[in-house]
């Protein structure tokens, strides 16, 4: 499924965000000598941003008690859910390779406007940074990097015309799920970067959650399968 880039709706002006991360510490879902898996709340940066006002992050909070913890992938500030940190440089290398070789399976739950048709399919649209409007990304068929998402509709509310969908990013581009859903006409509710005004104001936060994570343990090789149900 693809939509010509020139047919996509114009994006509203970028908001002026105020960083006010939630005070509660991220919940530890799994921990051992090799890695830590955490449940990141929406509104918290994965790593520190620019300047002292953006120093608070999941990584900096975890490193207070676990100074060897290192980020190997990220979630958008507005996205909640499962995120992995490695314990030390050797484990960071192992886990980074697992992500690069697509040995890690990630499942997200989102609530979107409308009902995608067909109810199960794939979105194959190349993405590139929208430099004049950073941090936004955009579809670009000439210069964009290949990007693939599969989706399936879990439930549809005909009264409010919204759908709960399961998303699987088979590539790991910045904002991939958010841009792909917006590009096919079903923006994620609460998305202040990509959604139209009605969808943007339909939720107090971005309704996107990393709900399942499956990866080989970097020492034992045993497949870890971890879950975190969304709170929406």
Biotite code that builds the C-alpha atoms (Angstrom):
import biotite.structure as struc

atoms = struc.array([
    struc.Atom([0.000, 0.000, 0.000], chain_id="A", res_id=1, res_name="UNK", atom_name="CA", element="C"),
    struc.Atom([1.464, 3.378, -0.938], chain_id="A", res_id=2, res_name="UNK", atom_name="CA", element="C"),
    struc.Atom([0.331, 6.932, -1.218], chain_id="A", res_id=3, res_name="UNK", atom_name="CA", element="C"),
    struc.Atom([2.044, 9.423, -3.569], chain_id="A", res_id=4, res_name="UNK", atom_name="CA", element="C"),
    struc.Atom([4.107, 11.853, -1.522], chain_id="A", res_id=5, res_name="UNK", atom_name="CA", element="C"),
    struc.Atom([2.441, 14.871, -3.133], chain_id="A", res_id=6, res_name="UNK", atom_name="CA", element="C"),
    struc.Atom([-0.982, 13.533, -2.091], chain_id="A", res_id=7, res_name="UNK", atom_name="CA", element="C"),
    struc.Atom([-0.214, 13.574, 1.629], chain_id="A", res_id=8, res_name="UNK", atom_name="CA", element="C"),
    struc.Atom([-1.908, 16.343, 3.636], chain_id="A", res_id=9, res_name="UNK", atom_name="CA", element="C"),
    struc.Atom([0.182, 19.334, 4.672], chain_id="A", res_id=10, res_name="UNK", atom_name="CA", element="C"),
    struc.Atom([1.469, 19.108, 8.225], chain_id="A", res_id=11, res_name="UNK", atom_name="CA", element="C"),
    struc.Atom([0.457, 21.757, 10.766], chain_id="A", res_id=12, res_name="UNK", atom_name="CA", element="C"),
    struc.Atom([3.184, 24.013, 12.221], chain_id="A", res_id=13, res_name="UNK", atom_name="CA", element="C"),
    struc.Atom([5.485, 22.346, 14.711], chain_id="A", res_id=14, res_name="UNK", atom_name="CA", element="C"),
    struc.Atom([4.305, 22.665, 18.319], chain_id="A", res_id=15, res_name="UNK", atom_name="CA", element="C"),
    struc.Atom([6.473, 24.316, 20.944], chain_id="A", res_id=16, res_name="UNK", atom_name="CA", element="C"),
    struc.Atom([6.887, 21.474, 23.436], chain_id="A", res_id=17, res_name="UNK", atom_name="CA", element="C"),
    struc.Atom([7.683, 21.890, 27.113], chain_id="A", res_id=18, res_name="UNK", atom_name="CA", element="C"),
    struc.Atom([9.585, 18.930, 28.510], chain_id="A", res_id=19, res_name="UNK", atom_name="CA", element="C"),
    struc.Atom([7.804, 17.777, 31.660], chain_id="A", res_id=20, res_name="UNK", atom_name="CA", element="C"),
    struc.Atom([8.702, 14.092, 32.118], chain_id="A", res_id=21, res_name="UNK", atom_name="CA", element="C"),
    struc.Atom([6.613, 11.937, 34.475], chain_id="A", res_id=22, res_name="UNK", atom_name="CA", element="C"),
    struc.Atom([8.211, 11.643, 37.928], chain_id="A", res_id=23, res_name="UNK", atom_name="CA", element="C"),
    struc.Atom([7.615, 7.916, 38.455], chain_id="A", res_id=24, res_name="UNK", atom_name="CA", element="C"),
    struc.Atom([10.653, 5.711, 37.758], chain_id="A", res_id=25, res_name="UNK", atom_name="CA", element="C"),
    struc.Atom([10.433, 3.363, 34.767], chain_id="A", res_id=26, res_name="UNK", atom_name="CA", element="C"),
    struc.Atom([9.301, -0.132, 35.726], chain_id="A", res_id=27, res_name="UNK", atom_name="CA", element="C"),
    struc.Atom([11.871, -2.909, 35.377], chain_id="A", res_id=28, res_name="UNK", atom_name="CA", element="C"),
    struc.Atom([10.321, -5.819, 33.479], chain_id="A", res_id=29, res_name="UNK", atom_name="CA", element="C"),
    struc.Atom([13.420, -8.036, 33.352], chain_id="A", res_id=30, res_name="UNK", atom_name="CA", element="C"),
    struc.Atom([16.957, -7.747, 34.704], chain_id="A", res_id=31, res_name="UNK", atom_name="CA", element="C"),
    struc.Atom([20.037, -9.961, 34.868], chain_id="A", res_id=32, res_name="UNK", atom_name="CA", element="C"),
    struc.Atom([23.791, -9.558, 34.383], chain_id="A", res_id=33, res_name="UNK", atom_name="CA", element="C"),
    struc.Atom([23.425, -9.085, 30.611], chain_id="A", res_id=34, res_name="UNK", atom_name="CA", element="C"),
    struc.Atom([20.503, -6.735, 30.086], chain_id="A", res_id=35, res_name="UNK", atom_name="CA", element="C"),
    struc.Atom([17.666, -4.720, 31.575], chain_id="A", res_id=36, res_name="UNK", atom_name="CA", element="C"),
    struc.Atom([14.243, -4.449, 29.950], chain_id="A", res_id=37, res_name="UNK", atom_name="CA", element="C"),
    struc.Atom([12.163, -1.494, 31.098], chain_id="A", res_id=38, res_name="UNK", atom_name="CA", element="C"),
    struc.Atom([8.662, -0.172, 30.580], chain_id="A", res_id=39, res_name="UNK", atom_name="CA", element="C"),
    struc.Atom([9.213, 3.446, 29.520], chain_id="A", res_id=40, res_name="UNK", atom_name="CA", element="C"),
    struc.Atom([6.393, 5.878, 30.288], chain_id="A", res_id=41, res_name="UNK", atom_name="CA", element="C"),
    struc.Atom([5.126, 8.271, 27.643], chain_id="A", res_id=42, res_name="UNK", atom_name="CA", element="C"),
    struc.Atom([6.723, 11.702, 27.967], chain_id="A", res_id=43, res_name="UNK", atom_name="CA", element="C"),
    struc.Atom([10.176, 10.514, 29.039], chain_id="A", res_id=44, res_name="UNK", atom_name="CA", element="C"),
    struc.Atom([13.167, 10.765, 26.691], chain_id="A", res_id=45, res_name="UNK", atom_name="CA", element="C"),
    struc.Atom([15.076, 7.530, 26.065], chain_id="A", res_id=46, res_name="UNK", atom_name="CA", element="C"),
    struc.Atom([18.416, 9.378, 26.304], chain_id="A", res_id=47, res_name="UNK", atom_name="CA", element="C"),
    struc.Atom([19.286, 12.914, 27.418], chain_id="A", res_id=48, res_name="UNK", atom_name="CA", element="C"),
    struc.Atom([18.449, 15.664, 24.952], chain_id="A", res_id=49, res_name="UNK", atom_name="CA", element="C"),
    struc.Atom([20.196, 18.954, 24.295], chain_id="A", res_id=50, res_name="UNK", atom_name="CA", element="C"),
    struc.Atom([20.742, 21.271, 27.237], chain_id="A", res_id=51, res_name="UNK", atom_name="CA", element="C"),
    struc.Atom([20.172, 20.863, 30.981], chain_id="A", res_id=52, res_name="UNK", atom_name="CA", element="C"),
    struc.Atom([16.384, 21.145, 30.615], chain_id="A", res_id=53, res_name="UNK", atom_name="CA", element="C"),
    struc.Atom([16.412, 17.821, 28.741], chain_id="A", res_id=54, res_name="UNK", atom_name="CA", element="C"),
    struc.Atom([18.957, 15.958, 30.874], chain_id="A", res_id=55, res_name="UNK", atom_name="CA", element="C"),
    struc.Atom([16.342, 13.747, 32.546], chain_id="A", res_id=56, res_name="UNK", atom_name="CA", element="C"),
    struc.Atom([15.830, 10.510, 30.616], chain_id="A", res_id=57, res_name="UNK", atom_name="CA", element="C"),
    struc.Atom([15.213, 6.812, 30.998], chain_id="A", res_id=58, res_name="UNK", atom_name="CA", element="C"),
    struc.Atom([18.928, 6.113, 30.519], chain_id="A", res_id=59, res_name="UNK", atom_name="CA", element="C"),
    struc.Atom([20.063, 8.642, 33.123], chain_id="A", res_id=60, res_name="UNK", atom_name="CA", element="C"),
    struc.Atom([17.483, 7.427, 35.657], chain_id="A", res_id=61, res_name="UNK", atom_name="CA", element="C"),
    struc.Atom([18.452, 3.775, 35.230], chain_id="A", res_id=62, res_name="UNK", atom_name="CA", element="C"),
    struc.Atom([22.181, 4.546, 35.388], chain_id="A", res_id=63, res_name="UNK", atom_name="CA", element="C"),
    struc.Atom([21.816, 5.944, 38.906], chain_id="A", res_id=64, res_name="UNK", atom_name="CA", element="C"),
    struc.Atom([21.346, 2.393, 40.215], chain_id="A", res_id=65, res_name="UNK", atom_name="CA", element="C"),
    struc.Atom([22.913, 0.505, 37.299], chain_id="A", res_id=66, res_name="UNK", atom_name="CA", element="C"),
    struc.Atom([25.853, 2.569, 35.989], chain_id="A", res_id=67, res_name="UNK", atom_name="CA", element="C"),
    struc.Atom([26.827, -0.124, 33.458], chain_id="A", res_id=68, res_name="UNK", atom_name="CA", element="C"),
    struc.Atom([23.461, 0.132, 31.644], chain_id="A", res_id=69, res_name="UNK", atom_name="CA", element="C"),
    struc.Atom([23.665, 1.271, 28.006], chain_id="A", res_id=70, res_name="UNK", atom_name="CA", element="C"),
    struc.Atom([20.898, 2.066, 25.524], chain_id="A", res_id=71, res_name="UNK", atom_name="CA", element="C"),
    struc.Atom([20.870, -0.146, 22.410], chain_id="A", res_id=72, res_name="UNK", atom_name="CA", element="C"),
    struc.Atom([17.671, 1.203, 20.793], chain_id="A", res_id=73, res_name="UNK", atom_name="CA", element="C"),
    struc.Atom([15.237, 4.013, 21.487], chain_id="A", res_id=74, res_name="UNK", atom_name="CA", element="C"),
    struc.Atom([11.574, 4.824, 21.721], chain_id="A", res_id=75, res_name="UNK", atom_name="CA", element="C"),
    struc.Atom([10.168, 8.242, 20.844], chain_id="A", res_id=76, res_name="UNK", atom_name="CA", element="C"),
    struc.Atom([9.618, 10.431, 23.870], chain_id="A", res_id=77, res_name="UNK", atom_name="CA", element="C"),
    struc.Atom([5.853, 10.230, 23.350], chain_id="A", res_id=78, res_name="UNK", atom_name="CA", element="C"),
    struc.Atom([5.840, 6.439, 22.889], chain_id="A", res_id=79, res_name="UNK", atom_name="CA", element="C"),
    struc.Atom([5.568, 4.146, 25.892], chain_id="A", res_id=80, res_name="UNK", atom_name="CA", element="C"),
    struc.Atom([6.547, 0.537, 26.366], chain_id="A", res_id=81, res_name="UNK", atom_name="CA", element="C"),
    struc.Atom([9.388, -1.955, 26.303], chain_id="A", res_id=82, res_name="UNK", atom_name="CA", element="C"),
    struc.Atom([12.969, -0.810, 25.804], chain_id="A", res_id=83, res_name="UNK", atom_name="CA", element="C"),
    struc.Atom([16.246, -2.714, 26.246], chain_id="A", res_id=84, res_name="UNK", atom_name="CA", element="C"),
    struc.Atom([19.459, -1.598, 27.936], chain_id="A", res_id=85, res_name="UNK", atom_name="CA", element="C"),
    struc.Atom([22.664, -3.654, 27.834], chain_id="A", res_id=86, res_name="UNK", atom_name="CA", element="C"),
    struc.Atom([24.884, -4.272, 30.870], chain_id="A", res_id=87, res_name="UNK", atom_name="CA", element="C"),
    struc.Atom([28.356, -3.172, 29.778], chain_id="A", res_id=88, res_name="UNK", atom_name="CA", element="C"),
    struc.Atom([30.168, -2.749, 26.456], chain_id="A", res_id=89, res_name="UNK", atom_name="CA", element="C"),
    struc.Atom([30.319, -6.447, 25.499], chain_id="A", res_id=90, res_name="UNK", atom_name="CA", element="C"),
    struc.Atom([26.570, -6.933, 25.956], chain_id="A", res_id=91, res_name="UNK", atom_name="CA", element="C"),
    struc.Atom([25.920, -3.681, 24.110], chain_id="A", res_id=92, res_name="UNK", atom_name="CA", element="C"),
    struc.Atom([27.807, -5.047, 21.094], chain_id="A", res_id=93, res_name="UNK", atom_name="CA", element="C"),
    struc.Atom([25.903, -8.351, 21.204], chain_id="A", res_id=94, res_name="UNK", atom_name="CA", element="C"),
    struc.Atom([22.505, -6.719, 21.465], chain_id="A", res_id=95, res_name="UNK", atom_name="CA", element="C"),
    struc.Atom([23.305, -4.103, 18.823], chain_id="A", res_id=96, res_name="UNK", atom_name="CA", element="C"),
    struc.Atom([24.172, -6.917, 16.397], chain_id="A", res_id=97, res_name="UNK", atom_name="CA", element="C"),
    struc.Atom([20.892, -8.677, 17.225], chain_id="A", res_id=98, res_name="UNK", atom_name="CA", element="C"),
    struc.Atom([18.969, -5.505, 16.350], chain_id="A", res_id=99, res_name="UNK", atom_name="CA", element="C"),
    struc.Atom([21.000, -4.929, 13.169], chain_id="A", res_id=100, res_name="UNK", atom_name="CA", element="C"),
    struc.Atom([20.411, -8.509, 12.036], chain_id="A", res_id=101, res_name="UNK", atom_name="CA", element="C"),
    struc.Atom([16.679, -8.212, 12.784], chain_id="A", res_id=102, res_name="UNK", atom_name="CA", element="C"),
    struc.Atom([16.756, -10.947, 15.397], chain_id="A", res_id=103, res_name="UNK", atom_name="CA", element="C"),
    struc.Atom([14.574, -8.754, 17.620], chain_id="A", res_id=104, res_name="UNK", atom_name="CA", element="C"),
    struc.Atom([10.826, -8.799, 17.052], chain_id="A", res_id=105, res_name="UNK", atom_name="CA", element="C"),
    struc.Atom([8.826, -5.795, 18.241], chain_id="A", res_id=106, res_name="UNK", atom_name="CA", element="C"),
    struc.Atom([5.060, -5.490, 18.508], chain_id="A", res_id=107, res_name="UNK", atom_name="CA", element="C"),
    struc.Atom([3.233, -2.220, 19.104], chain_id="A", res_id=108, res_name="UNK", atom_name="CA", element="C"),
    struc.Atom([-0.366, -1.386, 19.905], chain_id="A", res_id=109, res_name="UNK", atom_name="CA", element="C"),
    struc.Atom([-1.841, 1.872, 18.627], chain_id="A", res_id=110, res_name="UNK", atom_name="CA", element="C"),
    struc.Atom([-5.226, 3.548, 18.429], chain_id="A", res_id=111, res_name="UNK", atom_name="CA", element="C"),
    struc.Atom([-5.772, 5.262, 15.090], chain_id="A", res_id=112, res_name="UNK", atom_name="CA", element="C"),
    struc.Atom([-8.391, 7.361, 13.368], chain_id="A", res_id=113, res_name="UNK", atom_name="CA", element="C"),
    struc.Atom([-10.781, 5.499, 11.081], chain_id="A", res_id=114, res_name="UNK", atom_name="CA", element="C"),
    struc.Atom([-10.492, 1.882, 10.012], chain_id="A", res_id=115, res_name="UNK", atom_name="CA", element="C"),
    struc.Atom([-7.608, 0.731, 7.795], chain_id="A", res_id=116, res_name="UNK", atom_name="CA", element="C"),
    struc.Atom([-8.690, -1.245, 4.730], chain_id="A", res_id=117, res_name="UNK", atom_name="CA", element="C"),
    struc.Atom([-7.857, -3.996, 4.228], chain_id="A", res_id=118, res_name="UNK", atom_name="CA", element="C"),
    struc.Atom([-7.839, -4.903, 7.908], chain_id="A", res_id=119, res_name="UNK", atom_name="CA", element="C"),
    struc.Atom([-4.464, -6.608, 7.548], chain_id="A", res_id=120, res_name="UNK", atom_name="CA", element="C"),
    struc.Atom([-1.637, -5.498, 5.298], chain_id="A", res_id=121, res_name="UNK", atom_name="CA", element="C"),
    struc.Atom([1.715, -3.821, 4.901], chain_id="A", res_id=122, res_name="UNK", atom_name="CA", element="C"),
    struc.Atom([2.904, -0.257, 4.449], chain_id="A", res_id=123, res_name="UNK", atom_name="CA", element="C"),
    struc.Atom([6.001, 0.070, 2.298], chain_id="A", res_id=124, res_name="UNK", atom_name="CA", element="C"),
    struc.Atom([6.895, 3.748, 2.074], chain_id="A", res_id=125, res_name="UNK", atom_name="CA", element="C"),
    struc.Atom([10.482, 5.121, 2.060], chain_id="A", res_id=126, res_name="UNK", atom_name="CA", element="C"),
    struc.Atom([11.276, 7.677, 4.768], chain_id="A", res_id=127, res_name="UNK", atom_name="CA", element="C"),
    struc.Atom([13.721, 10.526, 5.140], chain_id="A", res_id=128, res_name="UNK", atom_name="CA", element="C"),
    struc.Atom([14.234, 13.365, 7.616], chain_id="A", res_id=129, res_name="UNK", atom_name="CA", element="C"),
    struc.Atom([12.155, 16.448, 6.864], chain_id="A", res_id=130, res_name="UNK", atom_name="CA", element="C"),
    struc.Atom([15.080, 18.760, 7.540], chain_id="A", res_id=131, res_name="UNK", atom_name="CA", element="C"),
    struc.Atom([13.231, 22.123, 7.503], chain_id="A", res_id=132, res_name="UNK", atom_name="CA", element="C"),
    struc.Atom([10.737, 20.658, 9.978], chain_id="A", res_id=133, res_name="UNK", atom_name="CA", element="C"),
    struc.Atom([12.922, 18.527, 12.238], chain_id="A", res_id=134, res_name="UNK", atom_name="CA", element="C"),
    struc.Atom([12.266, 16.264, 14.097], chain_id="A", res_id=135, res_name="UNK", atom_name="CA", element="C"),
    struc.Atom([9.601, 15.286, 11.585], chain_id="A", res_id=136, res_name="UNK", atom_name="CA", element="C"),
    struc.Atom([10.206, 12.585, 9.003], chain_id="A", res_id=137, res_name="UNK", atom_name="CA", element="C"),
    struc.Atom([8.488, 12.337, 5.620], chain_id="A", res_id=138, res_name="UNK", atom_name="CA", element="C"),
    struc.Atom([7.786, 9.971, 2.743], chain_id="A", res_id=139, res_name="UNK", atom_name="CA", element="C"),
    struc.Atom([10.221, 10.466, -0.139], chain_id="A", res_id=140, res_name="UNK", atom_name="CA", element="C"),
    struc.Atom([10.172, 8.018, -3.048], chain_id="A", res_id=141, res_name="UNK", atom_name="CA", element="C"),
    struc.Atom([13.433, 9.325, -4.511], chain_id="A", res_id=142, res_name="UNK", atom_name="CA", element="C"),
    struc.Atom([15.701, 9.763, -1.481], chain_id="A", res_id=143, res_name="UNK", atom_name="CA", element="C"),
    struc.Atom([13.932, 7.948, 1.347], chain_id="A", res_id=144, res_name="UNK", atom_name="CA", element="C"),
    struc.Atom([15.272, 4.793, 2.993], chain_id="A", res_id=145, res_name="UNK", atom_name="CA", element="C"),
    struc.Atom([13.218, 1.603, 2.515], chain_id="A", res_id=146, res_name="UNK", atom_name="CA", element="C"),
    struc.Atom([10.741, 1.217, 5.371], chain_id="A", res_id=147, res_name="UNK", atom_name="CA", element="C"),
    struc.Atom([8.241, -1.568, 6.002], chain_id="A", res_id=148, res_name="UNK", atom_name="CA", element="C"),
    struc.Atom([5.465, -1.918, 8.573], chain_id="A", res_id=149, res_name="UNK", atom_name="CA", element="C"),
    struc.Atom([2.841, -4.636, 8.844], chain_id="A", res_id=150, res_name="UNK", atom_name="CA", element="C"),
    struc.Atom([-0.463, -3.942, 10.558], chain_id="A", res_id=151, res_name="UNK", atom_name="CA", element="C"),
    struc.Atom([-3.662, -5.690, 11.587], chain_id="A", res_id=152, res_name="UNK", atom_name="CA", element="C"),
    struc.Atom([-6.884, -4.257, 12.962], chain_id="A", res_id=153, res_name="UNK", atom_name="CA", element="C"),
    struc.Atom([-7.723, -5.720, 16.380], chain_id="A", res_id=154, res_name="UNK", atom_name="CA", element="C"),
    struc.Atom([-10.963, -3.855, 17.003], chain_id="A", res_id=155, res_name="UNK", atom_name="CA", element="C"),
    struc.Atom([-12.989, -1.026, 15.513], chain_id="A", res_id=156, res_name="UNK", atom_name="CA", element="C"),
    struc.Atom([-15.349, 1.364, 17.295], chain_id="A", res_id=157, res_name="UNK", atom_name="CA", element="C"),
    struc.Atom([-17.897, 2.417, 14.681], chain_id="A", res_id=158, res_name="UNK", atom_name="CA", element="C"),
    struc.Atom([-19.412, 5.113, 16.906], chain_id="A", res_id=159, res_name="UNK", atom_name="CA", element="C"),
    struc.Atom([-16.188, 7.064, 17.410], chain_id="A", res_id=160, res_name="UNK", atom_name="CA", element="C"),
    struc.Atom([-14.652, 5.703, 14.185], chain_id="A", res_id=161, res_name="UNK", atom_name="CA", element="C"),
    struc.Atom([-11.348, 4.689, 15.727], chain_id="A", res_id=162, res_name="UNK", atom_name="CA", element="C"),
    struc.Atom([-9.451, 1.398, 15.550], chain_id="A", res_id=163, res_name="UNK", atom_name="CA", element="C"),
    struc.Atom([-7.037, -0.498, 17.766], chain_id="A", res_id=164, res_name="UNK", atom_name="CA", element="C"),
    struc.Atom([-4.250, -1.900, 15.610], chain_id="A", res_id=165, res_name="UNK", atom_name="CA", element="C"),
    struc.Atom([-1.229, -4.136, 16.064], chain_id="A", res_id=166, res_name="UNK", atom_name="CA", element="C"),
    struc.Atom([1.899, -2.872, 14.335], chain_id="A", res_id=167, res_name="UNK", atom_name="CA", element="C"),
    struc.Atom([5.162, -4.628, 13.477], chain_id="A", res_id=168, res_name="UNK", atom_name="CA", element="C"),
    struc.Atom([8.030, -2.451, 12.230], chain_id="A", res_id=169, res_name="UNK", atom_name="CA", element="C"),
    struc.Atom([10.240, -4.644, 10.031], chain_id="A", res_id=170, res_name="UNK", atom_name="CA", element="C"),
    struc.Atom([12.670, -1.751, 9.648], chain_id="A", res_id=171, res_name="UNK", atom_name="CA", element="C"),
    struc.Atom([13.681, 0.724, 12.329], chain_id="A", res_id=172, res_name="UNK", atom_name="CA", element="C"),
    struc.Atom([13.338, 4.223, 10.892], chain_id="A", res_id=173, res_name="UNK", atom_name="CA", element="C"),
    struc.Atom([12.704, 7.242, 13.104], chain_id="A", res_id=174, res_name="UNK", atom_name="CA", element="C"),
    struc.Atom([8.965, 7.815, 13.653], chain_id="A", res_id=175, res_name="UNK", atom_name="CA", element="C"),
    struc.Atom([8.272, 4.973, 11.210], chain_id="A", res_id=176, res_name="UNK", atom_name="CA", element="C"),
    struc.Atom([4.971, 3.815, 12.677], chain_id="A", res_id=177, res_name="UNK", atom_name="CA", element="C"),
    struc.Atom([3.685, 7.352, 13.141], chain_id="A", res_id=178, res_name="UNK", atom_name="CA", element="C"),
    struc.Atom([4.507, 8.458, 9.598], chain_id="A", res_id=179, res_name="UNK", atom_name="CA", element="C"),
    struc.Atom([3.294, 5.233, 7.985], chain_id="A", res_id=180, res_name="UNK", atom_name="CA", element="C"),
    struc.Atom([-0.097, 5.348, 9.693], chain_id="A", res_id=181, res_name="UNK", atom_name="CA", element="C"),
    struc.Atom([-0.533, 9.031, 8.869], chain_id="A", res_id=182, res_name="UNK", atom_name="CA", element="C"),
    struc.Atom([0.518, 8.399, 5.265], chain_id="A", res_id=183, res_name="UNK", atom_name="CA", element="C"),
    struc.Atom([-2.283, 5.868, 4.698], chain_id="A", res_id=184, res_name="UNK", atom_name="CA", element="C"),
    struc.Atom([-4.854, 8.197, 6.227], chain_id="A", res_id=185, res_name="UNK", atom_name="CA", element="C"),
    struc.Atom([-5.093, 6.724, 9.735], chain_id="A", res_id=186, res_name="UNK", atom_name="CA", element="C"),
    struc.Atom([-2.976, 8.861, 12.076], chain_id="A", res_id=187, res_name="UNK", atom_name="CA", element="C"),
    struc.Atom([-2.324, 7.679, 15.609], chain_id="A", res_id=188, res_name="UNK", atom_name="CA", element="C"),
    struc.Atom([-4.468, 9.526, 18.123], chain_id="A", res_id=189, res_name="UNK", atom_name="CA", element="C"),
    struc.Atom([-2.629, 12.093, 20.228], chain_id="A", res_id=190, res_name="UNK", atom_name="CA", element="C"),
    struc.Atom([0.205, 12.493, 17.714], chain_id="A", res_id=191, res_name="UNK", atom_name="CA", element="C"),
    struc.Atom([1.262, 16.134, 17.922], chain_id="A", res_id=192, res_name="UNK", atom_name="CA", element="C"),
    struc.Atom([3.736, 15.807, 15.032], chain_id="A", res_id=193, res_name="UNK", atom_name="CA", element="C"),
    struc.Atom([1.736, 14.034, 12.329], chain_id="A", res_id=194, res_name="UNK", atom_name="CA", element="C"),
    struc.Atom([-1.986, 13.860, 13.140], chain_id="A", res_id=195, res_name="UNK", atom_name="CA", element="C"),
    struc.Atom([-4.674, 16.253, 11.934], chain_id="A", res_id=196, res_name="UNK", atom_name="CA", element="C"),
    struc.Atom([-6.173, 18.541, 14.588], chain_id="A", res_id=197, res_name="UNK", atom_name="CA", element="C"),
    struc.Atom([-9.120, 16.274, 15.415], chain_id="A", res_id=198, res_name="UNK", atom_name="CA", element="C"),
    struc.Atom([-6.954, 13.173, 15.831], chain_id="A", res_id=199, res_name="UNK", atom_name="CA", element="C"),
    struc.Atom([-4.263, 15.113, 17.668], chain_id="A", res_id=200, res_name="UNK", atom_name="CA", element="C"),
    struc.Atom([-6.728, 16.363, 20.281], chain_id="A", res_id=201, res_name="UNK", atom_name="CA", element="C"),
    struc.Atom([-8.572, 13.040, 20.582], chain_id="A", res_id=202, res_name="UNK", atom_name="CA", element="C"),
    struc.Atom([-6.116, 11.792, 23.231], chain_id="A", res_id=203, res_name="UNK", atom_name="CA", element="C"),
    struc.Atom([-4.012, 13.401, 25.945], chain_id="A", res_id=204, res_name="UNK", atom_name="CA", element="C"),
    struc.Atom([-0.934, 11.446, 24.805], chain_id="A", res_id=205, res_name="UNK", atom_name="CA", element="C"),
    struc.Atom([0.299, 9.544, 21.784], chain_id="A", res_id=206, res_name="UNK", atom_name="CA", element="C"),
    struc.Atom([-1.588, 6.238, 21.809], chain_id="A", res_id=207, res_name="UNK", atom_name="CA", element="C"),
    struc.Atom([1.369, 4.097, 20.759], chain_id="A", res_id=208, res_name="UNK", atom_name="CA", element="C"),
    struc.Atom([2.870, 1.436, 23.028], chain_id="A", res_id=209, res_name="UNK", atom_name="CA", element="C"),
    struc.Atom([5.665, -1.110, 22.549], chain_id="A", res_id=210, res_name="UNK", atom_name="CA", element="C"),
    struc.Atom([3.784, -4.070, 23.976], chain_id="A", res_id=211, res_name="UNK", atom_name="CA", element="C"),
    struc.Atom([5.879, -7.150, 23.106], chain_id="A", res_id=212, res_name="UNK", atom_name="CA", element="C"),
    struc.Atom([9.570, -7.794, 22.634], chain_id="A", res_id=213, res_name="UNK", atom_name="CA", element="C"),
    struc.Atom([11.243, -11.035, 21.574], chain_id="A", res_id=214, res_name="UNK", atom_name="CA", element="C"),
    struc.Atom([15.036, -11.368, 21.364], chain_id="A", res_id=215, res_name="UNK", atom_name="CA", element="C"),
    struc.Atom([17.821, -13.909, 21.878], chain_id="A", res_id=216, res_name="UNK", atom_name="CA", element="C"),
    struc.Atom([19.551, -13.613, 25.237], chain_id="A", res_id=217, res_name="UNK", atom_name="CA", element="C"),
    struc.Atom([23.100, -12.361, 24.494], chain_id="A", res_id=218, res_name="UNK", atom_name="CA", element="C"),
    struc.Atom([24.713, -15.004, 26.753], chain_id="A", res_id=219, res_name="UNK", atom_name="CA", element="C"),
    struc.Atom([22.470, -18.065, 26.796], chain_id="A", res_id=220, res_name="UNK", atom_name="CA", element="C"),
    struc.Atom([20.934, -17.620, 23.344], chain_id="A", res_id=221, res_name="UNK", atom_name="CA", element="C"),
    struc.Atom([17.550, -18.485, 24.841], chain_id="A", res_id=222, res_name="UNK", atom_name="CA", element="C"),
    struc.Atom([14.666, -16.551, 23.304], chain_id="A", res_id=223, res_name="UNK", atom_name="CA", element="C"),
    struc.Atom([13.253, -13.975, 25.702], chain_id="A", res_id=224, res_name="UNK", atom_name="CA", element="C"),
    struc.Atom([9.615, -12.993, 25.215], chain_id="A", res_id=225, res_name="UNK", atom_name="CA", element="C"),
    struc.Atom([8.474, -10.041, 27.268], chain_id="A", res_id=226, res_name="UNK", atom_name="CA", element="C"),
    struc.Atom([5.128, -8.231, 27.422], chain_id="A", res_id=227, res_name="UNK", atom_name="CA", element="C"),
    struc.Atom([3.773, -4.944, 28.666], chain_id="A", res_id=228, res_name="UNK", atom_name="CA", element="C"),
    struc.Atom([0.052, -4.265, 28.145], chain_id="A", res_id=229, res_name="UNK", atom_name="CA", element="C"),
    struc.Atom([-0.832, -0.666, 27.201], chain_id="A", res_id=230, res_name="UNK", atom_name="CA", element="C"),
    struc.Atom([-2.733, 1.463, 29.695], chain_id="A", res_id=231, res_name="UNK", atom_name="CA", element="C"),
    struc.Atom([-5.097, 2.770, 26.990], chain_id="A", res_id=232, res_name="UNK", atom_name="CA", element="C"),
])
